[in-house]
Amino acid sequence: MKIDLLEILEKVKQLALKVGEFQSEQRKTFSIDFVESKHNHDYVSYVDKESEKMIVSYLKEILPDAGFITEEKTVVQNAETAEYSWIVDPLDGTTNFIHDLGPWCVCIALQNKEEYLLGVVYEVTRKELFFATKDNGAWRQSSNGELSKLQVSKIEDIDQALIMVGYPYNAEDYRDFCMKISGNLYGHCASIRSYGSAEAELCYLAAGRIDIYFESFIQPWDVAAGAAIIQEAGGKLSDYDGKDDNWKNGLQVLATNGLLHKAILSEIQKHKP
């Protein structure tokens, strides 16, 4: 089935903005009493679930036969056999949302069986809409509607690189590696940050604001939309062994501006689990 990606993109962009507006309104009266724990320190609320229902309902109208991979499991629609599949994280950065901190994002990606075709990430707190479709570049739309094309940074030396390190919920499995690699990089790069939203961090890399991002033990919906945007902005993604496809499962994700990939891989190899 042939689809019009640019037409679909416009619909998904409007959807992301609508869901982001819903989340902003809910945040005004949000209470910690609404929070549920999925796993240790991994939270969800009615806002995540309702956002996902809104997204799924509308996406079904756009491509009725598409499969779904969603974080909150509000839909069962086989993505393995479908020609096209949506990958949805309705609220990436739930802990940030709960504590009224930015960033948090609405994230929607579309893939076929070979590759990502579309990625849309709406960073709600800054009202920034990031998006890309295959072979059409990556873009940012500001709160006033102004468009700018995204391009990764040109930093070539780790000593000058701003690095994002994700801290997943699998603390016992990740702590040793994370402490060692962070300790090794600390003082030998521009700085190290962690914003608590993988998709936002990936978009910031695509925009040239940061230069390196890595994290383990996340999920496909945590990276799909941002990855689609990075690829169109000239960046590079791999796992911690430098393989080009294994990162899609979220178990090991390294993203860079491309120029720094070999150097940071060398550092990661010294400490990786």
N, C-alpha and C positions, 0 to 999 in steps of 0.2 A: 504494500500500500504506500503510495507516494503522499507525502505531507508537505505543507507549506510552513517551513520553520519560522519565517519572519512573521507570518500571520499568527501563528501559535504564540510566538514570543510576546507580541503585543497583549494578547489575552492573559498570559501568565504574569506579565509585569503588573497589569491592573489588579489581578488577583492578589499578588503579593502586597501591593499597597493597601488593598482593602483589609486583608488579614492583619497587617501591621497596625492599621488604624484601630481595629478591634482590640488588639493587644495593648496599645497605648491607653485606650479608654479603661480597660479592665485594670491596668496597673494603678490607676488613680485610687481605686478602692480595694486593692488587693490586700489580703491578710495571710499571714503565715499559717493560719488555720486551714487554708485551702490546699496545703501542700501534702502530697503523698510521697512515700519513699519507695522507689522501684528496687534499688539495691543500696548498698552502703554508700551514703553521700550522693546518690543519684536520684534526683527528684523529678516530680511531675505534678501538674495541677490541672484543674478543669480548663485553664486557658490553653495549655498544650493540646488537650484532647479536642476541645471545640474548634481550635484553629485547624487541626488536621481534618476534622469533619468538613469544615468549610472548603478547604483546599481540595480534598478528594471529590466532594460532590461536584465542584466546578470542573475539575480536570476530567471527570467522567463524561461531561458534556463535550469537551474538546476532542477527546479520543476515546470513544466508548469501549474499544477493544483492547486498550493498553493495560498492561499489568501495573502493579504497585509494589514498591518497597517503602514502607513507612515506619517511622520510629514508634508511634504509639499503637500500631496494629489495629487501627479502627476500620480497616478494610482487608479482606482476604481476596486477592486477585493475582493469580499466578504470574510472576514476572519471568519465570524461567522459559516458558513456552511462548509468551507474547512477542510479537514482532517489535513492539515498542513498550517501554516501561517508564513510569514516573518514579523518581526517588525523592522522598519528601521528609524534611525535618521541619515541622511546623513552628518550632521555637528552639533554635540552637542558642544555648546560653541560658538555660532555665534557672540555674543558680544565680546568675546575674539578674535575671528578671525578678526572682523572689526577693532579692536584696535591693532592688531598685538601682542597679548599676548597669552601665553599658559595657560592652555591646551585647545585644541579642538580635537574632535574625530570623526571618522567614526564608526558607530555602527550598527551592524546587529545581530538579534536574530532569531531563528527558534523555533516555538512551535507547539505542537499538541493541542488537546482540553483539555488536563489535565495539561501540564507542559512545561517548557522551556527545549529544547533539545540541543541547541547550542547557544553560544554567542561569538561574535568577536568584539573587540574594538581596533581600531588603534588610538593611541594618536600621532597625526601627528608631533607636535613640538618636542617631545622627540624621535620620531621614535620607539615607543614601541608598540608591538602587543600583546594584551592580548586575550586569547581564552580558551574555554572549551566546551566539549560535555558531556552529561549526563553519569555519572559513569566512566569517563576517566580522571578525575582531571582537574585542571586549570593550565594554563601555561602562561609564558611571553617569548616573543622572542625579543631580543634586536636588535639594529640597525646593529650589526655585525652578526646576525643570531644565537647567543648563546641562548639556551633554559634553562629556570629555572622553576621549579614547584612552584606554588603559595600556600601559606599557611597563614591564618590570624594570627595576633599577639597573644601572650599569656598574654597580660596585663589584670590584674584582678581588678585593682583599678582605679576608675575614676580619682583620683588625678594624676595618671600617664598617662592618656589617651590623645592622640591627637584627637581632635574632629573637624569634618567638619560640618558646618551648612549651608544649602542652603538658598538662598534668592530668592524666586520666584517672578513673576511679580505681583501677587495678593497682593500688598503691604498693602492695607487697611484691607484686611481680615487676614493678617498674622503678621502685625507689632507688635501688642500687645504681642502675644505669643513669637515671635522671640526675642523681646527685653527682655522679662522677663526670658526666659530660658537661653539666652546668658549671661544676667547679673548674673544669679544664678550660672552658670558654670564658668564664668570668675574668674580666681584666684583660682579655685578649680579643675583644670585639667592641663595637660601639656601645652596646648594652644588651641585656637580656630582659625580655618581657613575657608575660602570659596574660592574655585578656579574657580567657574563659569561654571563647566561642571560636571553634575551629574554622567555621565558614567565614566569619568576619576576618580572621587572621589571614586566611587564604586570599580573600579579596583585597586586603591591605597589601599583600605581597604583589598581587596583580597590578595594583595601583602604584607600585614603586615606593610605598611608605616603609616597608620592611624588606629584608633581603633573604631571610632564611626562616623556615618554619618546620618543626617536626614534632610528631606525637605518635604514641602507640595505643593500642587497645581501644580505639574508637570504632565507628561503624560506617558503612557506606553512605548513609544519609548525612553524616557529619562532614563529608568531603566532596560529594559528587558535584554539587552546583559550583562550589568554589573552584574545584579542579577544572571544570569545563571553562571557567573564566580565565584561570591561570594559563591554560594551554593556548587560548586565543590571545593572551597578552604577552606571549613569548617566553613564559617560564617553563620549568621542568619539574616533573614529579617522578618519584621512584620509591621503592622500599629501602631499608637500611643496607641492602646489598647492592643497590643500584639497579635493580630489575624494574622494568618499565610498566609492568601490569599488576604485580602483586600488591601494590599500595591500595588498589581499589577496594579491598576488603576492610581497610581501616586499621589493620593490625600493626602496620608500620608505614607511616606516611612522612616522606621528606619532600618539601617543596622549596625551590630556590629560583633565583633569577637566571639560572643556567650557568652563569659565569662562576658561581661559587659552589656548584654541585660537587665537583670532584674533591675540592678541599674539605668540605664539611663531611662528605662521605668518609674520608680518611680519618677524621676525628671520631665519627660515630663508630667506625669499625674497631677502634681501640677499646670501646666500652660496651658495645651492644650486647644485649642478653643472648 
